[in-house]
Each structure stands twice: as structure tokens, then as C-alpha cells.
Amino acid sequence: MAISSIILSGGRATRMGGVDKGLVLLQQQPLVKYVISRLTPQVDEILINANREITQYQHLGYEVLQDETSDFIGPLAGFSLGLKHSKYEYLLTVPCDSPLLPLDLTDRLLAELIKNKAEIAVASSDGDAHPVFCLCKKKVLPNLTSYLLEGGRKVSAWQKSLDYIEVDFSDNADGFINLNTSEELEALQLKLQT
């Protein structure tokens, strides 16, 4: 089953001091490179949603898509771009700041999506959903377009309006560590050094 993916790196990163999070270094390597290395064996296409440092992202060798609106509407802008530009029927979305994302993320989400005849499968762990880690069918694009045109911005609210399931990854909760602050980055640096 061929699957496209989009790495969401289009946010403002206000809690990280406004730096481009995908390019923040962890052990001398940009966070987005960790995500790419973990995604590559899982998907057939990688797209990147970025709104700054476009040239640096392009140097990674993947198609870089910028938000179609200039007012930073959030992750759903990236979802929309991925659904419009992906080659394949299924789209996996992941953030740029989760360097430990599960190596079986795609397989598990896809298996449950098909088994439950769902339109969208969202990863969860320890009772918490992780809405930006999701696999959806390309056919949900018209629904998302309508939601955005009506002013909707909340990822989970849109997802739950579809045939929605959550897939439990409590056995790998660390896979969803995302680095929103420099303190979280430092904590992970220390953890990886031990």
C-alpha cells in the first residue's frame, strides 16, 4: 500500500523563541532529519510543509510546500497541503519536532484504519491523543476545505467529525515526545547521552 507523508514544520514556534523548530539541532543534527530518517522506511513519499528557511528545507531533497494563507492557521494548513499534493491515497502527518517517532507508526495506523473502515486514524498513548500524528484517506480533503473555509482551526475537532479512530501506542509513549521549548530539547539531549 503506497503512502504519502507530510512533515509539519510551518508553525511559529513561539515557545521555542520563534526559531524554526525543524532546523533546531539535537546532537548536531536538525530535528527534521531525525524525522525524515524514521519516516523513510515507512512511506513512499515525503513532503515538507515549511513557511520559513525554505532554501534550507529544499536542500534536504524533498518537495517543500508553503501555507496557502499568510496568517498561520496552524497544522491544518499543512494537512490541507499534504492532501492536495500527495501522490497516494493515504497521507501520514507528523510534526518536525518529534525525533523519536515510532518506527511502526504507519503500519499500526494503517492496519487499524483498514480494520475499522475509518477515514482517519490518530495515534494516542496513555489516554492522550496526538492529533498531528495521523493517517487519513485523501478523500477527506473536501471536508477539510469546508471546515477551514468556515473558520475551523482545531485539529481534533475536525478529525472527530470524520470516521475517526485512535490507535494506542502506550507501549512507545516516548515516540511522541515533541520539543516545544529549549528546556525540553536540553532534557532530551541529556537522555540520549546516557
C-alpha positions as CSV (number, residue, x, y, z in Angstrom):
1,M,0.0,0.0,0.0
2,A,1.6,3.3,-1.1
3,I,1.6,6.1,1.4
4,S,2.5,9.8,1.3
5,S,3.6,11.8,4.3
6,I,4.0,15.4,5.2
7,I,6.2,16.8,7.9
8,L,4.6,19.8,9.6
9,S,7.2,22.5,10.0
10,G,5.2,25.5,9.2
11,G,4.5,26.9,12.7
12,R,5.8,29.9,14.5
13,A,7.4,28.0,17.4
14,T,6.6,30.8,19.9
15,R,7.5,28.6,22.9
16,M,10.9,27.9,21.3
17,G,11.7,31.6,20.9
18,G,10.4,31.8,17.4
19,V,13.2,29.7,15.8
20,D,12.3,27.2,13.1
21,K,11.9,24.1,15.1
22,G,12.7,21.6,12.3
23,L,16.1,23.2,12.0
24,V,16.9,23.2,15.7
25,L,19.9,20.9,16.4
26,L,19.8,17.8,18.6
27,Q,23.2,16.2,18.9
28,Q,24.4,18.3,15.9
29,Q,21.6,17.3,13.6
30,P,18.4,19.2,12.7
31,L,15.3,17.7,14.3
32,V,13.7,17.4,10.8
33,K,16.5,15.0,9.8
34,Y,15.6,12.6,12.6
35,V,12.0,12.6,11.5
36,I,13.0,12.0,7.9
37,S,15.3,9.1,8.8
38,R,12.5,7.5,10.8
39,L,9.8,8.1,8.1
40,T,11.8,7.0,5.1
41,P,11.4,3.2,5.6
42,Q,7.7,3.7,6.4
43,V,6.3,5.8,3.5
44,D,6.6,6.1,-0.3
45,E,6.7,9.9,-0.5
46,I,7.8,12.7,1.9
47,L,6.6,16.3,1.6
48,I,7.6,19.1,3.9
49,N,5.3,22.0,5.0
50,A,7.5,25.0,5.9
51,N,7.0,28.7,5.8
52,R,10.4,30.0,6.7
53,E,14.0,28.9,5.8
54,I,12.6,27.5,2.6
55,T,16.1,27.1,1.0
56,Q,17.4,25.1,3.9
57,Y,14.4,22.7,3.8
58,Q,14.8,22.4,0.0
59,H,18.4,21.3,0.5
60,L,17.0,18.2,2.2
61,G,15.9,17.0,-1.2
62,Y,12.1,16.8,-0.7
63,E,9.2,19.0,-2.1
64,V,8.6,21.9,0.2
65,L,5.1,23.3,0.4
66,Q,4.2,26.7,1.9
67,D,0.9,27.6,3.5
68,E,-1.6,29.0,1.0
69,T,-2.6,31.7,3.5
70,S,-0.2,34.1,5.3
71,D,-2.0,34.1,8.6
72,F,-0.5,30.9,10.2
73,I,-3.8,29.0,10.6
74,G,-2.0,26.1,12.3
75,P,-1.3,22.4,11.5
76,L,-4.5,22.0,9.4
77,A,-2.8,24.2,6.7
78,G,-0.2,21.5,6.4
79,F,-2.8,18.7,6.4
80,S,-4.6,20.5,3.5
81,L,-1.3,20.9,1.5
82,G,-0.5,17.3,2.0
83,L,-3.9,16.1,0.9
84,K,-3.7,18.3,-2.2
85,H,-0.2,17.4,-3.3
86,S,0.3,13.8,-2.2
87,K,0.6,11.2,-4.9
88,Y,-1.1,8.4,-2.9
89,E,-4.4,7.5,-1.4
90,Y,-3.2,7.7,2.2
91,L,-1.4,10.6,3.9
92,L,0.6,10.3,7.1
93,T,1.1,13.6,9.0
94,V,3.8,14.1,11.6
95,P,5.4,17.1,13.3
96,C,9.0,18.2,12.6
97,D,9.9,18.2,16.3
98,S,9.4,14.5,17.3
99,P,12.8,12.9,16.7
100,L,11.8,9.6,18.3
101,L,8.6,9.0,16.3
102,P,7.7,5.3,16.2
103,L,9.2,3.2,13.5
104,D,6.0,1.2,13.2
105,L,3.7,4.3,13.2
106,T,2.5,3.9,9.6
107,D,1.9,0.1,9.8
108,R,-0.1,0.3,13.0
109,L,-2.2,3.3,11.9
110,L,-2.9,1.7,8.5
111,A,-3.8,-1.7,10.0
112,E,-6.4,-0.1,12.3
113,L,-7.7,2.3,9.8
114,I,-8.5,-0.6,7.4
115,K,-9.8,-2.9,10.0
116,N,-12.2,-0.3,11.4
117,K,-13.1,1.1,7.9
118,A,-12.2,4.5,9.2
119,E,-11.2,7.7,7.3
120,I,-8.7,8.8,9.8
121,A,-6.5,7.1,12.5
122,V,-4.8,9.1,15.2
123,A,-2.1,7.9,17.4
124,S,-2.6,8.0,21.2
125,S,-0.7,7.0,24.3
126,D,-1.6,6.8,28.0
127,G,-5.1,8.1,27.3
128,D,-3.9,11.2,25.3
129,A,-4.5,11.6,21.6
130,H,-1.7,13.0,19.4
131,P,-3.7,14.7,16.6
132,V,-0.8,15.7,14.4
133,F,0.3,12.0,14.2
134,C,-2.4,10.7,12.0
135,L,-3.1,8.7,8.8
136,C,-6.0,9.8,6.7
137,K,-7.5,9.0,3.3
138,K,-7.1,11.6,0.6
139,K,-10.8,11.7,0.1
140,V,-11.2,13.7,3.3
141,L,-9.8,16.8,1.6
142,P,-13.2,18.4,0.6
143,N,-14.4,18.0,4.2
144,L,-11.2,19.7,5.5
145,T,-11.5,22.5,2.9
146,S,-15.1,23.2,4.1
147,Y,-14.0,23.2,7.7
148,L,-11.2,25.7,7.0
149,L,-13.5,28.0,5.0
150,E,-15.9,28.0,7.9
151,G,-13.1,29.2,10.1
152,G,-12.4,25.9,11.8
153,R,-8.8,25.6,13.1
154,K,-8.9,22.9,15.8
155,V,-7.2,19.7,14.5
156,S,-9.0,17.3,16.8
157,A,-12.4,18.8,16.3
158,W,-12.1,18.4,12.5
159,Q,-10.7,14.8,12.9
160,K,-13.6,13.8,15.1
161,S,-16.1,15.0,12.5
162,L,-14.9,12.1,10.3
163,D,-15.0,8.3,10.7
164,Y,-12.3,8.5,13.4
165,I,-10.4,6.0,15.4
166,E,-7.5,6.3,17.9
167,V,-4.6,3.8,17.9
168,D,-2.9,3.1,21.2
169,F,0.8,3.4,21.3
170,S,1.2,3.4,25.1
171,D,3.9,0.8,24.6
172,N,6.0,3.5,22.9
173,A,4.9,6.8,24.5
174,D,8.4,8.3,24.1
175,G,7.8,8.2,20.4
176,F,5.5,11.2,20.7
177,I,7.9,13.4,22.7
178,N,7.8,16.7,20.9
179,L,10.2,19.6,21.7
180,N,8.3,22.8,22.2
181,T,10.8,24.6,24.5
182,S,14.6,24.8,24.8
183,E,14.3,23.1,28.2
184,E,12.6,20.0,26.6
185,L,15.3,20.0,24.0
186,E,18.0,20.0,26.7
187,A,16.3,17.2,28.6
188,L,16.2,15.0,25.5
189,Q,19.9,15.8,24.8
190,L,20.8,14.6,28.3
191,K,18.5,11.5,28.0
192,L,20.1,10.5,24.7
193,Q,23.6,10.9,26.1
194,T,23.0,8.4,28.9
